[in-house]
Amino acid sequence: MRGVTARTNASCWKEARRYLVGGVNSPVRSFRGVGGRPFFVDRGKGPTLWDVQGRRYLDFIGSWGALILGHRNPEVMRAAEKALEKGTTFGTPTPGEAELAREIAKAVPSIEQVRFVSSGTEAVMSAVRLSRAATGRSKILKFDGAYHGHSDALLARAGSGLATLGIPASPGVPRGVTADTITVPFNDLAAVEAAVRRHGKGLACVLVEPVMANIGVIPPAPGFLEGLRKLTRRCGALLIFDEVITGFRVAYGGAQALYGVKPDLTVLGKVIGGGFPVGAYGGARRWMSQVAPEGPVYQAGTLSGHPVAMAAGLATLKVLRQPGTYELLEKRTRQLRLGLTLFAQRVGLKTAVNQVGSLLTLFFSEPPVRTAKQARRSDAALYRRYFHGMLSRGIYLPPSPYEAWFLSTAHGMPEIEKTLLAHAEVLEEITR
């Protein structure tokens, strides 16, 4: 078979563990959350991956959401190859940076100007720094279960109380660094109000995933995002939407276009790079003009605005803006959600299947799941059995019970039907 080598998944895993920390370059890839060992990818096309042994998998991760058009989309590949023919990187401006920024600014309601960086972590860190400079305040309010990258101040443990000050969630993060991080439950506007009453005069920003997707998919409750907008305006803090996952994923203008709530700053990543490393933050000129070289807030990056990422991202957005794209994505995901729910009901399993656009999570839990606390009550042991049952049938799902499934435009009805057939078989197997 083309592309298959003498390597095996076992031999690759052995070599990886010898030279890479834990055998991986991002922890969830290790399968630690579900047990077993990862397979090693040789190539991908459309909705499909092949491992080094030639085995085929239907992919519901899509590079953790970046590949909304599937693997090796022809338009994206052509754009990247054309850019690569001119060189790899230049460290000086290229036309593609402004072209992609213009497309983003036209699409995302809150953005007039953009600064490109190389990762979502870097983008969030920079947006928070900008909010602190713009307000002259230091405190950050975030939400239990939200992941905003691995910068120190945002690796704060969530508390069970109404509003708790940050406690480091990782060794190596000094307590003082997270002392200004306040964590409250998502979808609990009363908790936010209490935190604002207590800390409002020192609050630089409220940082939120408008749709939570790093504890599994959790949509905002009606009025929640609108409430955050009102509270931040009242206390003078900036509202930051972390749309690294939702940006150009749940709608062409992101979650803020879908829900009609306009933040002060927006963080983007994943989809806007077309499969290449990228991040961005943006907002109105009044805020972005404070970033160097126009203003005093310093941030720089050697590979920021990488020409190949800009070309691939622009090609991706041009495909996505075609009429009917998001309607079809939502329809396919809804069909999958309904099937997952129906087959679980048939075997008597309680599940909550949360969906927003082409994002979905299956929780083995009593519905509904509206908070991180409820998500953590889902049956992780049962998910492990489910994951491996699906994987053995060629369906690759997130190797964690607390991650999103990502559908792409390459997932059609044959892929949905194949997944639901495997789902029904696995549920029958694990409930015998």
N, C-alpha and C positions, 0 to 999 in steps of 0.2 A: 504494500500500500504506500502511496506517495507520502513522503514526509516522515515515515516511521523509521526509527533507527533501532540499533541493538540495545539501546537503553531501556530500562524498565522503571516503573514508578518507584520500586523498592531501591534500585541502585541510585536513582536521582535523589531520593530522600536521604540515603546514607551519605552521599556526597554533600548535600545541602547542609545537613546537621554538622558536618565537619568544619565547614567554612562560614556558615551563616548562623547568626544567633537564633537558636530554636529552629533552624532550617528554613526560616522565612524572613521577609523584609516588612511584614506587617502582621501583627499577632493573630488575627482571626483566620488567616490562611493556614495556620498550623493544624486546624481541626481540633484544637484543644477543647473547644466548647461542645463538640459532639463525639469525641473519641476517634480512634483510628489514625490514619495518616493520609495526607493529601495526595491527590494525583498530580502529575506534572503535565502541563499543557504543551502540546506541539504546535497547534494552529487553531484558528477559528474561522468560521464563515457563517454569515447570517445569524441564526439563533443557536448555532452549534459549535461545540468545542470538540477537539480530538486530543487525547493524551498521547504520551510518547510511545505507548504500546498499540496505538491505533484505535483505541476504544472511543466511541462517540457518546457525547453528552448533550442533552438539551439544556441550554444555559439560561438560568433565571437570575444571574448576578450581573452580567454585562459590565464587567470591570467596576462593580459597585455603583452602577447607575450611569457611568460615563457614556456607554455605548447605546444610546437610545435608538440608533438606526441599525443596531446589530453589528456583528464583526465584519470587517472589510467591506463596508458600504462602498460601492463603486465611486460615487461622487466625492466622498471623503478621501478615499485612497488616491484618486486623481489629483485632488487639490494638494494633498501632502506630498505626493511624488513630485509635482511641479515645483513646489516650494523647495524641496530638498535638492532639486537639480541646480538651484542657485547658490546653495551653501547650507551649512547646518545652523550657524548662529553668528551674529555680527557684533552684538554689544553696542549697537547704535540703532537709531530709529529706522523702521521699515514701514511702507504704506499699509501693510496688513494690520498693524496695530490699531490705527485709526479706523480702518474699515470695520473691524470686528467691534470696536468700541461704539461706533455709530449705530451698528445693528442692535447692540445691546441697549443703548440709550433710547432708541426708537421703540423697543419692545417692553422694557421694564419701567413701570410708572414712576418709580422714585429716583431714577438715575438720569442725571444730566452729564456727568463726567465719570470716567472710570480710571482706575489704576490696576494694571495687570501685575500679578505676582506668579509664583510657581506652584502654590498649593493652597488648599482650603485653610489649613492651619495658619499659614502666613497671612492670608487675607483676613481672617477673623482677628488675629492678633493686631493687625494694622488698623482695622476698623475700631477696635476697642481703644487703641492708643489715640486715634483721632477723636473719639468721643470724649476721652478724658481731657484732651487739650482744648477741645471746643467748649466744654462746660466748666473747666477748672476744678472738676471733682474727680474722685478716685474710685468710688464703689461701683460694682457691676452686679446686676441682678440677672441670674440665669435660672434654668428650670431643671428639676430633678429628672434624670434620665437623658438629658440632652448632651450630646458630644459635639464640641466645637473645635476639635483639633487638640493637639497635645501641648499647647503652650501652658506654662506653669500656672498662671492665674485662673485658668479655666478647668484645671484638673482638681476640682473641689468636690468633696463628697456631699451628696445630698442629705439633708436632714429630714426627720419625720415630723418635726414641729411645723408651726405655721410659717416661720421664716428663720432659717438658721444660717449663721455665718460659716464661711467655707472652712473646711478642714481638709488638708491635703489628701488626695485619693491615690497618690503614688509616692513611693520613696524618692528622694531627690528633690522634692518640691518643699521648700521651707514654709513653715506655717505662716510666716509673715507675708509671703507672696499671695496666699489665698485669703488673708484676713479681710480683704475688701470685697470678697466674692460672696454674695448672698444667694442662697438656693431656696426656691419655693416650688410647690407642686404645679405641674402643667395643668391647664384647664381649671385652675382654682383662682378666680379673680379676687375673691375675698383675701386670700393669702398675699396676693400681689398688693392689694390696697393696704394691708397691714404693714407690709415691708416698706411701702412708699411712705406711710405715715411715720415710721420709725427712722428710715434712712434717707428720705427724699431729698433733703438739702445737700446730702453728700453723694447722691446717685448720679453717676455719669451716663449710664445706659442701662436699658433693659435689652438683653440679648436672647433671642428666641428663634427656634426652628418653627416657622409658621405651621408646618406639619411635622410632628416629631417622627424621626425615621431611624434613630440610632438606639432605640429601645424597642424596636418594632414600630410599625406605622400607627400613629395616633393622631387623628384629625383634631383640629381646634373645635371646641364647643361653640355653638352659636353665640356670638357677642364677645367671645374671649379676645380675639385679636383687636376688635374695635375698642374693647375696654382697655387694653394695653396702650392703644394709641391715645385715648383720652387721659389716662393716668400719667403717661410720660409728658404730654404737653402741659399738664397741670403742674408737675413738679420740676419741669425744665430739663429732664433727662432726654437723651436721644434714644429712639427706638431702632434697634438693629435687627433686621431679618437675616438669619443665616439660611440662605437659599442655595448652599452648596449642592444639596440633593434636589430640592424642589425647583430650583431655577431652570426654566425651559424643560422641565420634566412633567409637572402637573398642568402646565399651560404655557403658551408661548411667552408670556410676560411673567411667569413664575407664580408662586402662591399668592403674591400680592395682587396680581391681576385676577386670579381666580376668586379671591375673597373680597376684593375691593378695599383693601387697607394699605395705605401708603406709609412705609417706614421712612426714617431719616437717612439711614444707610443700609445698603444691601450687600451681602457677601455671596459670591458665585464661585462655581468650580465645575468639575466633572463635564457636563454636557457641552459647555462653551469651549472645551479643548478638543472635542472630537476624538478622544482617546489618547491625547497627549497630556503631560503634566501642565496644569494651569490652575490659577485662582484669580479672583478679582474682587475689588470692593469699589463701590460707587455710591453716588448720591447727588444732591443738589450742589451747584457751584459754591454756594455759601459755605458748605462744609468741606468740599474737596479742594477748594482754593487754599486751605490751610496746610495741605501736604506739600512737601518740598518737591520741586524748587520754588513753587509760588509762595509757600508758607513755611512755618518753622517746624512742622511735624515731619521728622525724618523717617524715611523708608526707602530702601533701594534693593536691587537684586540683579545679579549678573545675567541670568537667563530669563528675566521677566519679559513678557511679550515675545516669547520665542516664535520665530517666523513660521515654523512648521505647525505649531499648535494654533497660531492665529489663522492659518489657511484652513486647517482641518476644522476648527471651530466655526469659521464663517461658512464653510460648505455644509456643515451640519445644520446650522440655523436656516440656511436657504432651503434645505429639504423640509425642515420642520414647519416652516411658515406656509407651506402649500396647503390649500383648503382641505379640510377633512382629516388632517393628520392626527390631531389630538382626539377628535371624536372617535376615530377608529381604535386608537390606543386605549382609550377609556372603555370602549365597548368590549374589546378582547379581554381586558383585565376584569371587567364586570362579569363576563361569561365564565372566566376562571374562578372568580370569587363565589359565584352562585353554585358552581359545580362542587367546589371544595366544601361548601357549607352543606349542600344536599347530601353528599355521600357520607359526611360525618354524622348527620342526623340519622341516616339509615342504619348505621351501626351503633347508634346510641352514644356517640362521643360528643361531649360539650366542647365547642370551639367558638372562637370569635375570629372572624376574618375581616380585618380592617383594610379599606381601600380608599385611596385618593388618586384619581387619574390612573397612571400606569405603575403606581406603587401599591404594594399589597403585603400584608403579613398574616400568617395563620398562627393564632395562639391556641394552644391546647389549654383552654381556660374557660371558666364560666363567663359568658358575655354580660355586659359590655366591657371593653378594655379602653379606658379613657385617660388613665394616668400611668406613670412609670411603676407606681406601687402595684397596681393591678396587673401590669405586664409581667412583673417579677413573680407573680403568683402562678403564672402558667407552668405547665408540667414540662420542665426541661428534660427530664429522663425520657418521657414519652416522645418528645421531639427528636431526641437522639436516635431512638429506634426508627422513627418516621424518616428522618434524614437518610439513614443508611439503607432503608428499604427503597426509598426513591432513587438513591444513587445507584443501587444495584440494578435498577431498571433504566438507567441512563438519563435520569433527571437530576440536574445539579442545582441544588437549593443553597441558600446561605448556611454555612457551617456554624450556625448559632441560632438559638431560638429567638434572639432579640434583634434581628436585622430585617431589612425590607427585601422583598422579591422585586426585581425590576424587569418589566416587560419592554420589548423593543418593537419597532415597526416590522421587524423580521419575524415576529411570532404571529403565525396565522392560525386558522382553525385546526389544521392538522396537528400543530404543536399543542394547542389547548386540549384537544381530544386525547392525544397521547398522554399528556400530563394527568388528566382526570382519570384515565384508565389505570395508570400506575397508582394514583392516589387511592382509588377504590380498592385495588389489590392490597396495598400496604395497610390500609385501615382494617381490612378484613383479617390480615395476618396478625396485626398487633392487638386486636381485640378478641382473638380466639381464647 
